[in-house]
Amino acid sequence: MLVNVAIGAVVFGYAGFTLYRFVKNSSKGKCAACELSKNCSGSSCAVNDIIK
């Protein structure tokens, strides 16, 4: 029983953390939340533009 509660807490905790991180990144805007923002020219967030 205690193991089930612990596993449930881990699952719901991770789901809550992921939801929090998604909301935090989505409020930054498209380019600020992009993983490629350090290498992005700002005109497009496409990976093909950075590889060229």
N, C-alpha and C positions, 0 to 999 in steps of 0.2 A: 504494500500500500504506500509506504513512504517513498519507494523507488518510483512508483507511478506519479506521485505528486512532484517529485524532483524533475522527472522527465517532462512533465507538463509545464512546469515553471520554466525550464530551459527553452522549450519550444515557443511558448507564448512570450517569453522575454526576448528571444531572438526576433520574433515577428514584430514585436513592438519597436525594437531597436532599428530594424530595417525600415519600418514605416516612418519612424522619426527621421532617419537619415534621408529617405526619399523626399519628405516634405521640406526638410532643411535645404536640400540641393535644388529642389524645384522652385523655391522662393528666390534663389540667386539669379535665375534667368537662364536662358539657353546657353550662352557661351561661358558664363562663369561656372556653371555646374558641369561643363564638358570635361572629360578626362584629357582631352587634347588642348586645353586652354592655354597651356604654356607655349605650345608650338603653333598655335592657330593665328592666322592673319586677321581673323575676325570677319572676313567676307563670307566664309562658308565653314561649316563644321564637318565637312566630308573628309574622310581619311585619304581619299585619292588626291585631294588638293595638297596635302602635306607631304605625300610620298614623292610627288613630282619634283 
